[in-house]
Amino acid sequence: MKKILITGGAGFIGHHFVDHVLKNTDWKIDILDRLTYASHGFDRLKDTGSFFDPRVHVFTSDLSQEFGLGLRREIGEPDYIAHLAAETHIDSSIANPWPFIQSNVVGTFRILELARSMSKLEKLIYCSTDEVFGAAQRGTAYREWDRYRSTNPYSATKAGAEELCVAWANTYKVPILISHTMNAFGERQHAEKFIPLLVRKILAGETISIHADASKTNSGSRFYIHARNIAAAMLFLLVNGKPHDKYNVEKFNVVGEKEVSNLEMAGRVADILGKELFSQMVNFHATRPGHDLRYCLSGEKMAAMGWKVPVNFEESLERTIRWIADPKHSRWLEEKVEVGLL
C-alpha cells in the first residue's frame, strides 16, 4: 500500500485532493496543515468524511519551522509528497507580503529538505499557479518553461518556491513535478474568492464591481477549473508524470476548458441563481496595482499525455453555484475576508 504526504490538506484544493485520493486509490494519507483562517479548521475534511477515514492521519504543523523529531518519526517514509500548502490571497499578499514569504518560500524549503531526507520517495508534486507568468496578452498562452514575470508578492513567492524545487531537483536529485493551475472554484471555497463573493452579493441584490481595463469597457478574464478536476490532474501526474531524466524535474500546465470574462462569469452565476445582476465596470489597476486582467496557459503537454477534464466547466459551475446557494451550506458564505490574518 502506497503512502502520500499532503501539505495543506485541510485547505480548499487540498481537501478535494484528499477526497479524490481516498476514492481512487488504496493509499494511506498523512496531512500536514497549519490550520490558518483559510483552512476552516477541520471543517472541510469533516464535511467530506475524509477526517474520519482510518487511512487518514492529520498533523498540525507550521511548515516554516523545522520539523520536530516526533513529527518526523510519525510521517515516516511516504512514497509521494503533494505540496499544496500556501498562502494564496493576492490582496493579503499586497497588504502584507512577509507571511507569504514565510509560508510559500520558507515552507517549501522545509518540505524540500524533508523530501531530501527520504530514501524511498518516488515523486514530489508542487502545486503552483498560472500567475507566475504574469499577464498574458490576447493570443498568448504560456508554456511550462516560459519566462516568469510576477506582478504581485503572492505570485513572486510561488515563482521563488518553484525555483527552489528546480534547484533541489538539480542539486540533490529530489524527483519533482511542478503543476501550474488556473483559477480554481468549487464547494467550500473561502468567501474571499470571486465566485463565492458573486453568489453572496447576487443573492443580496448588491452591485458587483467588475475588474476592467482603463476604458472600463473590457473586463478581465480567467480560465476556471473545478478543484476536483485539479485534484484529478494531480493524481494523474503522480501516476503518469515523470521528472526529466537529466534534471529530475518537470513542469505541467493544468488548464481550464475555456476563457470566461469577469462580467460573463457574474452573468452566469446570476442566471443559475435566477437573480438579476447589478454590476459596474471599474478600472481596478488604478487603485489596486498587482492584479492582472488576463492569464493564459497552453494545455498541449497534458493533452498529449491523455489528460482530459473529468467534468466539464458548465456542469461543474452549475453544481458548485447550487451547492453554495443551498441554505444548509450558508456558513461558507458568512466568513469575513481577513486580509493579512494568519
C-alpha positions as CSV (number, residue, x, y, z in Angstrom):
1,M,0.0,0.0,0.0
2,K,1.4,3.4,-1.0
3,K,1.6,6.3,1.3
4,I,1.3,10.0,0.4
5,L,2.0,13.1,2.5
6,I,-0.3,16.1,1.6
7,T,0.6,19.5,2.9
8,G,-2.4,21.9,3.1
9,G,-4.8,19.0,3.1
10,A,-7.4,20.9,5.1
11,G,-7.4,23.7,2.6
12,F,-9.6,24.3,-0.4
13,I,-7.8,22.4,-3.2
14,G,-6.1,20.2,-0.5
15,H,-9.3,18.7,0.9
16,H,-10.6,18.0,-2.6
17,F,-7.4,16.2,-3.4
18,V,-7.5,14.2,-0.2
19,D,-11.1,13.1,-1.0
20,H,-10.1,12.2,-4.6
21,V,-7.1,10.1,-3.5
22,L,-9.3,8.3,-1.0
23,K,-11.9,7.5,-3.7
24,N,-9.5,6.5,-6.4
25,T,-6.6,4.7,-4.6
26,D,-6.0,2.5,-1.6
27,W,-3.2,4.8,-0.4
28,K,-2.6,5.9,3.2
29,I,-2.7,9.7,3.6
30,D,-0.8,11.9,6.1
31,I,-1.9,15.5,6.2
32,L,0.1,18.5,7.3
33,D,-1.8,21.7,7.9
34,R,-1.2,24.8,9.9
35,L,-5.0,25.5,10.2
36,T,-4.9,29.2,9.4
37,Y,-8.1,31.2,8.9
38,A,-8.3,29.9,5.3
39,S,-8.4,26.2,6.3
40,H,-11.6,26.5,8.4
41,G,-10.0,24.1,10.9
42,F,-11.0,20.6,10.0
43,D,-14.4,21.6,8.7
44,R,-13.7,20.7,5.1
45,L,-12.3,17.3,5.9
46,K,-15.2,16.6,8.2
47,D,-17.7,17.7,5.6
48,T,-16.4,15.2,3.1
49,G,-15.9,12.5,5.7
50,S,-12.1,12.3,5.0
51,F,-11.3,13.3,8.6
52,F,-12.9,10.0,9.9
53,D,-11.4,7.7,7.3
54,P,-8.9,5.2,9.0
55,R,-6.4,5.7,6.2
56,V,-6.1,9.4,7.0
57,H,-3.9,10.9,9.7
58,V,-3.8,14.7,10.3
59,F,-0.9,16.6,11.9
60,T,-0.9,20.3,12.7
61,S,2.4,21.9,11.9
62,D,3.8,25.3,10.8
63,L,5.8,24.4,7.7
64,S,8.0,27.5,8.0
65,Q,9.5,25.9,11.2
66,E,11.8,22.9,11.4
67,F,10.2,19.6,11.8
68,G,10.4,18.2,15.3
69,L,11.8,14.7,15.7
70,G,8.5,13.3,16.9
71,L,6.6,14.6,13.8
72,R,9.3,13.4,11.5
73,R,9.0,9.9,13.0
74,E,5.2,9.9,12.6
75,I,5.5,10.9,8.9
76,G,7.9,8.1,8.2
77,E,8.8,7.4,4.6
78,P,6.0,8.3,2.2
79,D,6.1,7.2,-1.5
80,Y,4.7,10.6,-2.6
81,I,4.5,14.2,-1.4
82,A,1.9,16.6,-2.7
83,H,2.9,20.1,-1.5
84,L,-0.3,22.2,-1.7
85,A,0.1,24.3,1.5
86,A,0.3,28.0,0.6
87,E,-1.0,31.5,1.4
88,T,-3.0,32.4,-1.8
89,H,-5.0,35.6,-1.5
90,I,-3.5,38.4,-3.7
91,D,-5.0,41.2,-1.7
92,S,-3.4,39.9,1.5
93,S,0.0,39.5,-0.1
94,I,-0.1,43.1,-1.3
95,A,-1.1,44.3,2.2
96,N,1.4,42.2,4.0
97,P,4.0,40.2,1.9
98,W,6.0,38.8,4.7
99,P,3.7,35.9,5.8
100,F,3.6,34.8,2.1
101,I,7.4,34.6,2.1
102,Q,7.4,32.6,5.3
103,S,4.7,30.2,4.1
104,N,5.3,29.9,0.4
105,V,9.1,30.2,0.2
106,V,10.4,29.1,3.6
107,G,7.7,26.5,3.9
108,T,8.6,25.0,0.5
109,F,12.3,24.9,1.6
110,R,11.3,22.9,4.7
111,I,9.4,20.4,2.6
112,L,12.2,20.1,0.1
113,E,14.6,19.4,2.9
114,L,12.2,16.8,4.3
115,A,12.0,15.2,0.9
116,R,15.7,15.1,0.5
117,S,16.0,13.0,3.7
118,M,13.5,10.4,2.4
119,S,15.1,7.3,0.9
120,K,12.1,5.8,-0.9
121,L,10.4,8.9,-2.2
122,E,9.2,8.4,-5.7
123,K,7.8,11.9,-6.6
124,L,7.1,15.2,-5.0
125,I,4.5,17.3,-6.8
126,Y,4.4,21.1,-6.1
127,C,1.2,22.9,-6.9
128,S,2.0,26.3,-8.4
129,T,-0.1,28.9,-10.3
130,D,-0.5,30.5,-13.7
131,E,0.2,33.8,-12.1
132,V,4.0,33.3,-12.1
133,F,4.0,34.1,-15.8
134,G,2.3,37.5,-15.3
135,A,-0.4,39.0,-17.5
136,A,-1.0,37.3,-20.9
137,Q,-1.9,39.4,-23.9
138,R,-4.6,38.2,-26.3
139,G,-3.2,35.4,-28.4
140,T,-0.6,34.4,-25.7
141,A,-0.7,31.1,-24.0
142,Y,2.4,30.4,-21.8
143,R,4.1,27.0,-22.0
144,E,5.6,25.3,-19.0
145,W,9.1,26.6,-19.2
146,D,8.5,30.1,-20.4
147,R,9.9,33.0,-18.5
148,Y,8.3,34.3,-15.3
149,R,7.2,37.9,-14.7
150,S,5.4,38.1,-11.3
151,T,3.3,41.1,-10.8
152,N,2.4,40.8,-7.1
153,P,4.0,39.3,-3.9
154,Y,1.9,36.2,-4.0
155,S,3.0,35.1,-7.5
156,A,6.6,36.1,-6.7
157,T,6.6,33.7,-3.7
158,K,5.2,30.9,-5.8
159,A,7.8,31.5,-8.5
160,G,10.5,31.6,-5.9
161,A,9.3,28.3,-4.5
162,E,9.3,26.8,-7.9
163,E,13.0,27.8,-8.4
164,L,13.8,26.1,-5.1
165,C,12.2,23.0,-6.4
166,V,14.2,23.1,-9.6
167,A,17.4,23.7,-7.6
168,W,16.7,20.8,-5.2
169,A,16.0,18.5,-8.2
170,N,19.2,19.5,-9.9
171,T,21.5,19.6,-6.8
172,Y,20.1,16.9,-4.6
173,K,18.3,14.7,-7.1
174,V,14.9,15.1,-5.5
175,P,12.3,13.8,-8.1
176,I,9.9,16.7,-8.6
177,L,6.9,17.5,-10.7
178,I,5.5,21.1,-10.8
179,S,1.9,21.9,-11.8
180,H,0.7,25.3,-12.9
181,T,-3.0,25.5,-12.1
182,M,-5.5,28.1,-13.3
183,N,-8.4,29.7,-11.4
184,A,-9.9,27.2,-9.1
185,F,-13.5,27.1,-7.9
186,G,-15.7,24.6,-6.1
187,E,-17.5,23.7,-2.9
188,R,-16.2,25.0,0.4
189,Q,-14.1,27.8,-1.2
190,H,-13.3,30.7,1.1
191,A,-15.8,33.5,0.9
192,E,-13.0,36.0,-0.1
193,K,-12.7,34.3,-3.5
194,F,-14.5,35.6,-6.6
195,I,-17.3,33.0,-7.2
196,P,-18.4,32.7,-3.6
197,L,-18.4,36.5,-3.4
198,L,-20.6,36.7,-6.5
199,V,-23.1,34.3,-5.0
200,R,-23.3,36.2,-1.8
201,K,-23.7,39.6,-3.5
202,I,-26.1,38.5,-6.2
203,L,-28.4,36.8,-3.6
204,A,-28.3,40.0,-1.5
205,G,-29.1,42.2,-4.6
206,E,-25.8,44.1,-4.2
207,T,-23.9,45.8,-7.0
208,I,-20.8,43.9,-8.1
209,S,-17.6,45.7,-9.2
210,I,-16.2,44.1,-12.3
211,H,-12.5,44.5,-12.8
212,A,-11.8,46.1,-16.2
213,D,-9.2,48.0,-18.2
214,A,-8.7,51.8,-18.0
215,S,-11.6,52.3,-20.5
216,K,-14.0,50.4,-18.3
217,T,-15.3,48.5,-21.3
218,N,-13.2,45.3,-21.4
219,S,-13.4,43.2,-18.2
220,G,-10.6,40.9,-17.0
221,S,-10.9,37.2,-17.8
222,R,-9.8,33.8,-16.4
223,F,-9.7,30.1,-17.3
224,Y,-11.7,28.5,-14.5
225,I,-11.3,24.8,-13.4
226,H,-13.1,23.0,-10.6
227,A,-10.9,22.0,-7.7
228,R,-11.9,18.3,-8.1
229,N,-10.6,18.4,-11.7
230,I,-7.3,19.9,-10.4
231,A,-7.2,17.0,-7.9
232,A,-7.7,14.5,-10.7
233,A,-4.9,16.1,-12.7
234,M,-2.5,15.9,-9.7
235,L,-3.2,12.3,-9.2
236,F,-2.9,11.7,-12.9
237,L,0.6,13.4,-12.8
238,L,1.7,11.4,-9.7
239,V,0.8,8.2,-11.5
240,N,1.9,9.1,-15.1
241,G,4.2,12.1,-14.9
242,K,7.9,11.6,-15.0
243,P,10.7,14.0,-13.9
244,H,13.3,14.8,-16.6
245,D,15.9,12.0,-16.8
246,K,18.8,14.5,-16.5
247,Y,17.3,17.3,-14.4
248,N,14.9,15.3,-12.1
249,V,12.2,17.9,-12.5
250,E,9.3,18.6,-15.0
251,K,6.5,21.1,-15.3
252,F,2.9,20.7,-16.4
253,N,0.1,23.2,-17.0
254,V,-3.3,22.2,-15.7
255,V,-5.7,24.4,-17.7
256,G,-9.3,25.3,-17.6
257,E,-11.5,24.4,-20.6
258,K,-12.5,27.9,-21.8
259,E,-11.8,31.6,-21.1
260,V,-14.6,33.4,-19.2
261,S,-14.6,37.2,-18.6
262,N,-15.4,38.5,-15.2
263,L,-18.6,40.0,-16.5
264,E,-19.7,36.8,-18.2
265,M,-19.0,34.8,-15.0
266,A,-21.1,37.2,-13.0
267,G,-23.9,36.8,-15.6
268,R,-23.6,33.0,-15.5
269,V,-23.9,32.9,-11.7
270,A,-26.9,35.3,-11.7
271,D,-28.6,33.1,-14.4
272,I,-28.1,29.9,-12.3
273,L,-29.4,31.6,-9.2
274,G,-32.4,33.1,-11.2
275,K,-31.5,36.6,-10.0
276,E,-30.9,39.9,-11.6
277,L,-27.3,41.1,-12.0
278,F,-26.3,44.6,-10.8
279,S,-22.8,45.4,-11.9
280,Q,-20.4,48.2,-12.6
281,M,-17.1,48.2,-14.5
282,V,-14.1,49.6,-12.6
283,N,-10.5,50.3,-13.6
284,F,-9.1,48.0,-11.0
285,H,-5.4,48.7,-11.8
286,A,-5.9,52.4,-11.0
287,T,-6.4,51.6,-7.3
288,R,-5.1,48.0,-7.0
289,P,-1.8,47.5,-8.8
290,G,-0.6,43.9,-8.8
291,H,-3.7,42.4,-10.3
292,D,-3.6,41.2,-13.9
293,L,-6.5,41.3,-16.3
294,R,-5.8,38.0,-18.1
295,Y,-3.8,34.8,-17.5
296,C,-3.4,32.0,-20.1
297,L,-1.6,28.7,-20.3
298,S,-1.1,26.1,-23.0
299,G,-2.5,22.7,-22.2
300,E,-0.9,20.9,-25.1
301,K,1.5,19.0,-22.9
302,M,-1.1,17.4,-20.6
303,A,-3.4,16.7,-23.6
304,A,-0.6,14.8,-25.3
305,M,-0.3,12.6,-22.2
306,G,-4.0,11.7,-22.5
307,W,-5.3,14.1,-19.8
308,K,-8.9,15.2,-20.1
309,V,-11.0,17.2,-17.6
310,P,-13.3,14.7,-15.9
311,V,-16.3,17.0,-15.5
312,N,-16.9,19.9,-18.0
313,F,-17.0,23.5,-17.0
314,E,-20.7,24.2,-17.4
315,E,-21.7,21.2,-15.2
316,S,-19.0,21.9,-12.6
317,L,-20.1,25.6,-12.3
318,E,-23.8,24.9,-12.0
319,R,-23.3,22.2,-9.4
320,T,-21.0,24.5,-7.4
321,I,-23.3,27.5,-7.5
322,R,-26.3,25.5,-6.5
323,W,-24.3,23.9,-3.7
324,I,-23.1,27.3,-2.4
325,A,-26.6,28.8,-2.6
326,D,-28.2,25.9,-0.7
327,P,-29.2,27.3,2.7
328,K,-27.7,24.3,4.5
329,H,-24.3,25.5,3.2
330,S,-24.8,29.1,4.1
331,R,-22.0,29.2,6.7
332,W,-19.4,29.0,3.8
333,L,-20.7,32.5,2.7
334,E,-20.5,34.0,6.2
335,E,-16.8,34.1,6.6
336,K,-15.3,37.6,6.7
337,V,-12.4,38.5,4.5
338,E,-9.4,38.7,6.9
339,V,-6.7,40.5,4.9
340,G,-3.3,39.7,6.2
341,L,-4.5,37.5,9.0
342,L,-2.7,34.2,9.5
